[in-house]
Amino acid sequence: MISEDIKVNLCEGILLCGEVQMRLRPKTLSVLVALVEQQGEVVSTADLRRMIWGNSHGNEAGPKQCIRELRRMLDDNAQAIGLIETVGRRGYRLTRPIPLIGAASEDLVVAPKTLCLGRDKELEALNERAAAAKRGRRALAFIAGEAGAGKTRLLEAFEASLSQRTPLWIARGQAIAHPGAREPYGLLMDVLTQLMVGPEGATLARLLPLVAPSWVKQQPGRRLEAEALDRTHRDSMLREFSELMERLTRGRPGVLVLEDLHWADPSTLAWLAAWGLQRTPARLLVLGSYRDDELDRAGTLATTLSQLSRQPDCRLITLGGLDESAVSGYLAERFQGNSFPPDLAQALAHRTEGHAMLVDAAADFWQAQGLVWRSEAGWQLSSTPEALVAAIAPSVRTLIETERTSRLLAEERSLLETASVAGPTFSAIDLADNRDGVEAAERQLEHLARNRRFITRAGLSHRPDGTVATRYAFRHALHHEALYDGLPAANRQGTHRRVGLRLEISHGHTAGEIAPMLADHFERGADWPRAAHYRVLSGRRAQARGAPMDAAEQFRRARDLLTRGSGTGTAKPEADRATELDALLGLGAALIASDGFTAEELREVYRRAGQLAAEVGDPATTIPVLAGLWNDHLTRAELTRAEDLALGLQALAGQAPAHMAMVAHNAVGQTRFFTGALPACTVEIAAVLEIAPRYAEQDGNVLFGEDPEVVCRQYAACVAELTGASAEAERHLAAGSARADRLGAAFGRAQMLWCGAVCARLRSDIELTRDRAEALVALCRTEAVPVWGDAGEMLAGWAQAMSGDTTGASRIAKGLSAFSAMGVRITLPFCHGLAAEVAGNMGDPVAGMHALRQAFAIVRASGERWYLAELHRLRAGLAQEAGRLDIARQALARAEAVARAQGRVELTM
């Protein structure tokens, strides 16, 4: 018996007992919904904690408290007595069903029956994964098969099979083929957009700023300007989306469908791998589909699947051809009540090799051609099974082109061909240039959709200019591909350009939000300047999302497009020069984040950028170029040239935006730090920290590859430590680390961990040095941060060896070798000093003196003197250990003299 007077309004979070309405706390509502989901089954306390509280500690009593609240509310209603039963020590269950209201969404409306036969095992596997997700398991399943094998149909059948009384949400994203680099997190952005307009919208709006602030800035309608985007990064976005899914599914489980993963962007695949490898509870089922014959070209997907296939909660499902019994079942469902001879299904399965799309297309063909028709006696065949099967075209595409598209009217075919250029989903706005044309196109599209010919409705399309139109989607990828490939090359190229221009006009000043799409259209449309412009914007989007390798690819492509267009007569020198400079600056910053400061490509990029900046003469573009060149010379310990560039930056600082002046002050201050002029650093540090609060919302990573405030805090901490102000050094470390964390900048966190380990080393705090250095190594390994990991290896090796583990020396040697291979020479005196100290500690003063000779030689060649006093002190210690007291006294005197000149505390043996 159902408790008719008791209902739960899921969306409002209200328990209704007769006329009485009682608002439930979110956790209490989630507990009640969990009991409803598993009606009649026992739900353990442990399951409730896992599903609703995750793995967080301190919530052991949470389920019991929620059950008490529910019983207190329900016991006021006489019919509700005993509704929630405690089953021994096992858990709780409902004794009678409770209806849910306000839970229905478009996802849960009973869909037409999806014809998907012969896939019982696959559906069973998907339902098993769905049950695991409801219990709080992090469930995944991937469906593989060639184009037309029935992947989409299987997913649709699974969705239709989900219990309509189960309060869950379904969201989907579909990747599409791109000629260039794909938009980072593109599929996940689509998912969020869908969820925001569905029943989960209110919950999502509440959670987004709390757990995923980086994603808030990426929502449609927000401007693409760098200052609105440049604080979000790949590692923080990845981590935030995972937490968002965990939190969102605590109250209501969900299904995330990601189709055509062979075309997915690397960032989405990185999230997918990270999500599947975590072990924390989450009531989310992630379903993916891909073409297995595309895996050779999609190396990133192959790697992701290899990682996930070893996880216990992941299933890989490969769709083969339908067997004879499945084809027979299909014919029975498609032509109900037929009395076809049994060998028809056998012949059709053999002819089509069980290819689901071709079986479906063959049935359409027979019916359209009158080869199969309905009479009063039922479905009839016009010929023998052999003749019917022989009439089938040899391939799916040929069948679609010759038998389906040939039945289109000329204007319908032209419209669908244009739509195929617009993409798998489109609206009439993309296909016509004026309002009358849009309305006429939409009428034709609606007619096709109502008759289930090629396309189907897919919601609404809202444009920033206020235009609204119905959105449509091709019913299958092969329909889309057949029409697209059937277009003559010149027509296809011109259509891409026209579609791009329509999109550009209708989006107006927000066109940057669809930059990757516009770049694709203009590139395929041979409009090279526009394509390059939108590739640059796409690169900035990728950079802002913390995907430097994706960004670099977009910026490189922009340069290639400008080169391609330079000989066509369409080039506009000034505009193209500005676009190329933007591409170069973006590429330089992306290369710093992905490859460090010493890549040969980086040098070439900044040389060319320098030429263009000189022609432009704008300090706002010249400063990033000079900063890139300065970084290159500094990394190679070419300090004389670095100082010249730093002074050049300083001369421009007064004419540039204040946040760029921070970079100029940093260049001067860091150069002076490395040359040992520590007192002169104070003015530059103070200048940066005075400007920084006014630009706390900006992140210099987009233009400079590193954040100016983080850089300042990094060397300021070292200056403070060297001058005996350890407490001040720790304040700089804390502030710089907090800033890097807030930006989600792995590169910045690495910078702060390195200087933290250096400060600990200067204090001779072995354990603190080890902790910070090992954290640095782990971060760089996880986030693929260049250079700093090798620096961390050397510091960790020093701490290891000074603790008595002699294998630490090999870590220092390995780091020195890596620095040499990369061309990194800055801090080498410090690194050789670590090797010298370790050698002395291991009782080998000769090896220690050899390391010091290398360090002093580098000091003489480069002028890097910040660690010089410490090197003399180490020489004094080694000489004393070797019994050379005269050399020891001389070295110590030099150490103290250098320290005094640098304003440092007195050194002791």
N, C-alpha and C positions, 0 to 999 in steps of 0.2 A: 504493500500500500504506500502511495506517495504522500508525503506530508504536504497536502495541498495548501495549507495556510502558512507554510514556511517557504520562503524563496530567498534567493541571493541575487542582488543586482551587482553583477561583477564590475561593470564600468564605474558605478557610483560608490562601490564599497559599502553597500547597505544590506543589512539583514532585515527582512520583512517577516514579522510574525503577526498574521492577520492585518489589522490596521496600524499596528505599531511598526515604526521604522527606527532601526538602531544602526548607527554608523560603526563600522568595524575598523580597528587599527590595521594598517597594511599587512603586518605579520599575521595577525589573527585571521584576516581575510584569506591569506595565502594558505594557512593551515586548513581552513574549512574547504577551500577549493581543492587542495590535495586529497582530502577525504572524499570529496565528490568525484574527482577524477578516477579514483580506484574504488568506486562504490561497492560496498559489501566485502571488500578485501581489507585485511589488516595492514595498517600503515604504521611501521615502527617509529619510535621516537628518534632513532638514529637516522632513518630515512627522512623524517621531517626536518631534522637539523641540516642534513646534507642538502636537501632540495631548497630550503628557504633561507637558512643562515650561512650556507657555504661551509667553508672550513674554519671560519672565525671562531676564536676561543671565547669563553665566557658566556656562551649561550646554551649551556647544558640544560638549564631550566626553562628555556624559551618555549618549547612545545607544550610542556605541562601548564605553563602560565596561560598560553593561548586557549588550551582546552578548557581550563577553569573559566576563562572569560566567556567562551561560547556556551558552556553549560549554565552559567549564571544568567545569560541572556535568554537561553532557550527554556530554562526551567520555569520562567514566568508564563510560558504558554503551555497549557495543560496537555496539548497533543504532542509536545516535544519531549516529554519526560522519557528518558532512556534513549534518546535519539543518537547520542554518541556513546558507544560502548567501549569500555576498557577490557581488552582481551588478555587476561593473565599478565605476564611480564612482556608480552610481545608487542603491544601497541594499542591502536585505536581503530574503530571502524564505525561507519554509519549503519544503523539498523534499517533505515528506510531511505529511499532516494530523496534528494532535495533538488528541485528545479533551479536552473540558472537562467536569469534573464539579463538582457543587456550584454550577452556574451557573443551574440552573432555578429559577424562581419561578412564582407564579401567573400572572405576566404572560407567561411563556414557554411555559406548557403549551399544547399544540396545542388551539386553540379550534374549536368547530364551524364549519363553513364558513359564512361570512356571505354572504347573497345580495345582491350589489351589482353589478348589471349596468348596462352603458352608461356606466360611469365609468372606462374604461381610461385615458384621457388624464389624468384627475385622479389616479388611482392612480400613474401613471408620474411625474407631477410630485412627488407626495409621496415616492415612493421615491428620486427624484433628490435631494430635500432631505435625506432620511435618509443617503444616501451622502455628501453634502457634510458633514453633521454628524459622521459617523465620521472624516472627514479633518481635523476640527478647525475647520470653518467654522461660524460662528454662524448657523445656518439657521432660517428661520421660514416658516410657511405659514398662511394664513387662509382658511377655507372659509365662503362666504356663501351664503345661500339663505333662502327663506321657511320658515315652520314646516312641517315634514313633507317638506321637499325631499330629505331623505336625508343630511344633514350627519353625524349620528351614525352612520348605517350606513356611510358612506364611511370615517369614522375607524375603525370596528370592522374593516372589510375591510382597511384598511391595516395595522392592528395584527396581524391574522391572517396577512397576507402577509409579515411580517417573518421573516427566517430564524430558525428555532428554535435554530440553533447559534450565533447572534450573542449574545454576553453583554451585553445592554443592559437597562436598566430602563425601566419606563413608569409614570408617575404622572399623575393627572388631578385637575382641580378643575372644578366646575360651579357657575356663578353662578345665583342664583335671584332672582325679582322680589321687591322690598321696597317697602313703602309709604313708608318713610323713608330716611334716609341709610344707605348700606351699610357693613359692617364693613371698615375698611382692611386690605388684603392678605388678605382672606378666602379667596380662591382659593389663594393661595400657602401659607396656613396649612394648608389641606386637603392640599396636595401634601406638605408636610413631615410631616404626621401619617401619611400613607400610607407615605412612605419610611422613617419610623422603625420601622415594624413589618415591613418587607420585608427582602430580602437586603442592602440598602444601610444598614440600621439601624446596624450597628457602625461603619462608615466615617463615617456622618453624625454619630453621637454623638461621635466623635473630632474631627470638623471644626467642629461647631457652636460650642463654646466658644472655639475658636481664631480662626475667621474671621467668625462671626456671633453674637456674644454677645447682641446685642439680641433675636435670635429665640429664644434659650434661654428668656428670661423669658416668652415668649408661648406656650410649649407647654402643651397641656392638662394639668390637674392642678396648675398653679401658681396661686396666689391672685391675684385681680384688684386687690388693694389698691394704692393709688397708689404706695406706696413700693416695690412690687415691679415696677411698670411704668413709672414716670415718667422713667426715664433713657433710654428708647429714643425715637428720633425718625425722622421720615420719611426724611431724607437718609441717615442711617447704616443704617437697615434696608434701604433700596433698594440701597445700595452693598454691604452685607454679603451680601444674598441673591444678587447677581450673582457675587460672589467665591466664595460657597459652591457655586453651580452650576458655575463654572469648575473649582474644585478637585475636586468630586465626580465630574465626568465625565472627568477625566484618566485614571483607572483603568478606567472603564467608561462608555461613552456612554449617553445617556439620551434619552427622549422625554417631553416635558411637554405634556399635553393640557389646554387651558383651553376649556371649552365655554360657550356662551351669553354671550359677552363683552359683548353689548349690555346685560346686567344687571350687569356687573362694576363693582367699586368704583374710584374714580379712582386710588387708590394702586397697585392692581394694574396698571392701565393705564399709570401713570407708570413702574413697573418695566419693563413690556413695551417701552415706547418707549426707555427708557434702555438696556435689554439689546440691542435691535436696532440702536441707533445706535453701539454700541461696536464696535471692530474687533479686539479681542484674541481669540485663539483660544478656542474652547469646543466640546466635542463634545456639544452639546445641540441637539436639534430641538424647537422650540416650535411646537405646532399650536394654532390657535384657531378657534373657530366662532362665527358670529353670524348673527342674522336681519337681512338687508339692509334689510327694510322697517321696522326699528326704529332705523335710524341717525339719522333726523331727531330722535328723542327722546334719543339717546345721543351728544350733541355731543362728549364727551371721547373716545369710541371713534373717531368720524370723524376727529378731529384726530390721534389716535395712528396710525390706518391711513394717513392722508395723509403723516405723517412717515416711516413704515416702508416705504411702497410705493416710495419712491425708493431704497431700499437694494438692492444687487445680490443679496443672499442671501435676499430675501423674495419670496414668491409669493402672489398673491391669486387665489383660485379661486372662481368663482361657479357655483353649481349651478342649471342651468335644468331644464326638464322633460325627461323621458326621451323619446327618439324612438321611432318604431315598431319599429325593429330591437331596441332595448333592451327594450321591453315584450315583444316576441316571445321574446327570450332569457330574460326573467324567467318567462314562462309555461312555457317549455320546462324550466327548472330547477325551478320550483315543482310542475309536474304532469309529471313525467318520463315519457317514452314516449307523450305525448299525440299525437293526430292532429287537433288543432283546425284549423278552417279559417283560412287566413292573415288573413282580414279581421277576425278576433276581436281580434288585437293592434292592428290599425289602428283599429278602432272604440273600443277601450279607451283607446288613447293619445289619440285625439281627445276622447273624453268627459271624461277626467281631466286633459287638457292635460299629460300625462306626469308629473303630481305623484306622486312616489314613494310617499308615505304613502297616497294615495288608491288607487293601483294595488294596493298591498299589502292595503288594507282591502277593496277590491272582490273580490279573490281569496278573502279570508277569508269575505266575505259569501256569495259564490257557493257555497263549499264548505259553510258552515254551513246554508244554505237548501236544500242538495241540488240546486242548479242545475248543479253540476259534481260528478260522482261517479265512483268507480272500479268498473269491471266486470272480468270475466275478460279482456275484450278490451282493457282499458286505460281511460284517462280519457275520460268521455263528457260531452256537453253536453245539457241538457234542452230547449234551445230554440235559436233562431238567435242569432248574435252580436249582432244589433241589439236583440233582446228582452232578452238578458242585460245589455247595457250600459244599456238604458233603465231597468232595475231599480235601477241604482246611485243612491243618495241624492245630492242635489245638492251636498253639501259634506262634507268630512272630519268635521267636528264633528257634523253631523246624523247621519252614518253611525254614528259611535261611540256617540252618545247613544241612537239609536233601535234600532240593530241589534245593538250589542255590550252596552251596559249593560242593555238590556231583557232580556237572557238571564240576568242575574245574579239570584240569589235575593235577597229583600228584605234579609236580614241581611248578605249579601255586599256589596250596593250601599251599605248604610248604613256598613259598615266602611270601604269604599274612599272614600266621601265624606269620612268623618272623616280618613282618611289623606291625602286631597288637601289638607285644611286644614293637616295637620302639615307637609307640604312634599313636594318631589320624592323625598326619602328619609325613611324613618321606621321605627319599630319598634312592636311591640305595646304597649310601655310608654307610648307617647304616646296610645294609643287607649282605655285602660281605667284604672279607678281602683283596682283591687285585684289581688292576685296571681291569683285565680281568673279574673278578667276578662282579664288579660294573657295567661294560658295559652290561654284559649278563643279570643281574638283571633288569637294566633299560629298556632293550628291552622288557622283559616280562611285566614289569609294564606299559610301554607305550601301549602295545597291549591291556591290560585290560582296561586302561583308555580310549582309542579310542573307545572301544566297550561298554563303560559305564557300566563296570562290577566291582562293589564294590568300585572302586577308581576313582578319578578325578585329573587332574593337579592342582597344587597349587603354581605355581611360580618356582623359582630357589633356590637351596641351595648352599651357598658359604661357604667354610671352610677356616680357617686361613692358611692352608698349600697350598692354591691355587686351591684345587679341587672344581669343579663345577658340579652339577648334578640337574636334574629336581626334583622338590619336588611334592609329591602326598599327597592326603588326602582321607580318607574313606568317601564315599558318605553319610553315616549315622552312627551315634554312634552305632546303633544296629548291623551293619555289623562288626564294629570293635570289639564290645563286644562278638559277637557270635564266631568269629574266635579265639579271645584271650581265652575265656572260654573253647573252644574245645581242646586246647592244653593240653596234659598230663602234670602233675605237674612238673616232673623232667625235661622235655623238656623245659617247660616255664621258669623254674629257670635258666637252662643253657643258654637259649637264651638271657635272661636279662643280664647275665654277659658278653656274647659275644658282644651284642649291646653296653653295657657300655664301653667295652675296645675299640671298634671301634671309638666311640665318643671321648674317651679320647685321642686316638692316633691322630685322624684327627684334633682335636682342639689344641693339643700340649700345649704350655705354657699358652694358653688362656682358658684351660679347666675349670678354676675356674669360668668363665663367665656362664657356664651351670651347676654349682655345684648342684643345686637342682635336675636337671634331672639325673645327674650321680649318685647322692646319691640314688635316687629311683631305678635306674637300678641295682646298686651293692647291695642294700639292698634286693631287690626281687631276686637277683642272689646269695644271701648268701655269698657274698664277704665282710665279716664284716669289715676288716681293711680299705678297700677302701671306703666302705659306710660311715664309721665313719669319715674318712678324709674329704669327700665331705659334710657331715653333718656339720662339723666345718666350712667349707667355706660358706655353706649356712647360718649358724648362723651369720657369719660376714657380709654377704650381708644384712640380715634382720636387724642387728644392725646398719649398715651403713645407712639404709633407715629409721631409727628411729622407728623400730618395735621391742621393747625389748621383748615383750611376745612371738612373733614369734621366735625371736632369742633364747630365753631361751629354747623353745621346741626343736629346732634343736640341741642345745648343750646337752640337756638331752638325746636326742635320740642317739647322738654320743657316750655318755658314756654307754648307754644300749647296743649298738652294739658291743663295745669293750668287755663288760662283756660277751655277747653272744658268741663272737669269742674266748674268752680266753681258752676255753676247747676243741677247735676243732683241735688244732695242727697247725693252720695257723698263730698263733700270732707271731709277732716279738717284743720281749719285749721293746727294745729301741724305736722303731718307735711308738709302741702303747702307751708307756709312754709319749712320746712327744705329740701325738695326744690327749691323755686324759688331759694332762696339758693345751693344747690349749683350749680344750672344757671347762675345769673348769674355766680358766681365762675369757673366753667369757661369761660363765654362770654367774660368779660373777658380771661382769660389767652389764650384762642384768638385774640381780636381783636388783642391786642397783638402776638402772633407773626405774624399774617397782614396786619394793616393799620397797625401802629404805634400810637402813643399818642394820636393826635389825632382818631380817627374819632368822629363825632357819636354813633353808636350806642354807643360805649364810654362816653361821658359818661352817656348815659341808663341804661346797664346799671349803672354804679356808683352813680348816684343812687338807683335802685330798690333795689340791694343795700344801700346805706346805711340806707334806711328799715327793711328787714327785719332787718339786723344790730342796729339799735337796739332792735328788739322782742325779738330773741333774747338780746342782752346777753352773748354769749360772745366773749372776746378772740380765740379761734382763728378765728372767722369775721369779727370786726370788723377785725382787722389786714389781711387781704387786701383788704377793701373800702377802708379808709383808704389802703392802699398804692396801689390803683388810682386813687383820687381825687388822691393826691399826685403820681403820675406824670403825670396829666392837667394839673394846674396847673404842674408843673415844666416840662413840654414847651412850654407856652405862656408860659414865663418869668414866671408869676405867683408870684414868689418869696415874697412876704409870706404869701399863702394857703398856699403849699407848706410854709413854715416852721411855720405853725400846725398843719398836718396832721402834719408830722414830729414835732413835740413831743407831739401826741396819740398817735402811734404809740409814742413813747418811754415815755409814761406807762403804756401797756398791756404793754410788753415783759416786765415782771416777772411778769405773770400768764399769759403765753402760753408755748407750747413754745419751747425755746431756739432751734430753727432759724428760728422766726418772729421772734425777737428780732433776728436778723441783718438782717432787712428794716427793722426800726425803726432800728437803728444806721446802716444805709445811707442811709435817708431823711434823718436828721439830718446825717450826714457829707456827702452829696452837696449838700444845700441849703447847708451852710456852704462847701463848695468853690465853688459857683457864685457865692455872695455875696462870695467873696474871702477868707474867714476860714480861710486854709490851715492855720495852726497848730492850730486847733480840730478839724481833720479827723483828726489822728493818733490820738486816743483812740477815735474811732468805728471807724477802720480796724483798730486793734489788737483791739477787742472782737469784730469779725466774724471776723477771722483766728484768734482764740482758740477760737471756737465751731466754725468750719468743719470741722476734722478729725473731730469727733465725728459730723458729718452728711455725710460725704463721699459716702455711698451715696444720699443724697437729692438731688432736683433740684426747685428751686422753680418751674420753668417751668409746672408743672401748675396751681398756684394763682396765681402772680404774673406769668406770661408771660416771666420772665427769671430766671436763677439768681442767688441772693444773693451767692455767692462770686465769680462772674464780674463782677457789678456792682461789688463792692468792689475787685477787682483793677483794674478799668477806671479808676475815678477815683483810686485809690491811685497808679497809675502816673503819672497827670497831676500829682498833688500832688508826688510825688517829683521829677519832671522840672522842675517850676516852682521847686522849692527847691534845685535843683542836684545832686540825687542821681540821676544818669542810670543808674548801675549798678543801683541799687535799682529804678528804673522798669522796666528791662529784666527784672529778676527777677519783678516783678509781671506784666509782659506775658507772659512765658513760662509762669508758673503759671496765669494766667487763660486763655490760649490752650489749654493742655493740658487744663484742666478742661472748656472748651467742646467740644474735640475728643472727650474721653471721653464726654461726654453726647450727642454727635452733634447739638449745638444750633447750627444755622446762625445764629440770631439772636445767640447769645453769641459766635460767632466773628466776626461783623460788629462787635459792640461792641469786641472786643479789637483788631481790625484798625484801627478808627477811632482808638482812643486811641494805638495804636502809631504811626499816621501823624501824629497831633497831636504826640506826643513828638519824632518826627523833625523835624517843622516847628519846634518850639521850639528844637531844636539847629541849625536852619538846614541840615540835611542833606537836600539836594534829592533826591538819588537814592534814599535810603531812604524819604523821604516818597512819592516817585512809586511805588516798588515796593509799599509797603503800601497806598496809596490805590487803585492799579489792581487789586490783589488783592481789595480790599473791593468795588469796583465789579463785578468779575467774579462774586464770590460772590453778591452781592445780585441780580444779573441771573439767575444760574443757579438760585438757590434762592428767588427771589421774596421776598426780605427787604425790608420797607418801610423808608423814611426813611434808613437808613444809606447806601444807594447814592448818594443825592443829596449827602450829606455827603462821601462819597468822591470824587464828581465835583469838588467844590470844591477839595479837597486835591490831587487829581491835576492839576486845572487850574492851581493855584498852582505846583506843581513843573514843569509843562510850560512855563508862562510864564517862570519864573525861569531856565529852561534856554535861553531865547531863542525859544521857539515862542509867538508872540503869540496863537494860537488858544486858548491855555489860559484867557485872560480870559473867553471866551464860555462855557466850562464852569462857571466860577464864577458867572456871571450866570444860567446855566440852573439851577444848584443853588439859588441864592437865590430864583429864581422858583418852583421846586418847593416849597421850604420855605414860602413865602408862601401857595401854594395849599393846602397841607396844614394851615396854622395853626401850624407849628413856629416858635417864637421863641427857644427856648433855643439858645445858642452863636451867635446872629446877630452879636453884636459881633465874635467871632472871625472869622466868615465875611466880614464887611465889611472886617475888618482884612486878610484875604488879598487882597481886591479892591484895597484901598488900596496894599498893598506891590507888587502886580503893576503897578498904574498908574504908581507911581513908577519901577519898574524899566524900564517902557516909555517913560519920559521924559514922562509926563503928570502932573505933581504936582497940577494943578488937579483932575483926576478923582480922584486919590488923596485929596486933602483933602475932596472931596465924600463919598467913601465913609466917611472917618473921622467926618465930622459925623453921618452916619447911625448909625454905631457908638456914638458918645458919646450921641446922643439915646436910643438903646435902653438904654444903661447907666443913664442918669438915670431912665428910666421903669420899668425892671425891677429895678435893683439888681444886675445880673449883672456882677461886678467881677473875676473870676478872670483875665481877659485885659487888665485895664485898664492895667497897667504897660506892656505891650507896645504897646497903642494909643498911649499917650503917647510911647513911643520911636519909633514909626512917624511920628507927627506931627512929632517933632523932626527926623527924617531928611528928610521932605518939605519942611519949612520951611527947612532948611539948603540943600536943593537949589534952592529958590526964592529964596535969598538973604536970607531973613528970619532972621538969626542970633539976634535977640532972642527971637523966638518959639521958635526951636530950643532955646535955653538954658532957657527957661521950661518947655517941654514935657519936656526931659530931666530937669530937677529934679523935676518931678511924677512922672515914671516911676520915678525912684530912690526917692522918698518912698513911693510905693505899694508898690514892691518890698520896701522895708525893713519896712513895716507888715505885709506878708504873709509875712515871713520868707524872702524870696527872695534869690537871689544878685544882686549888683549888675549892672544892665544897662549895656551899652556901645553906643556908636553903631556 
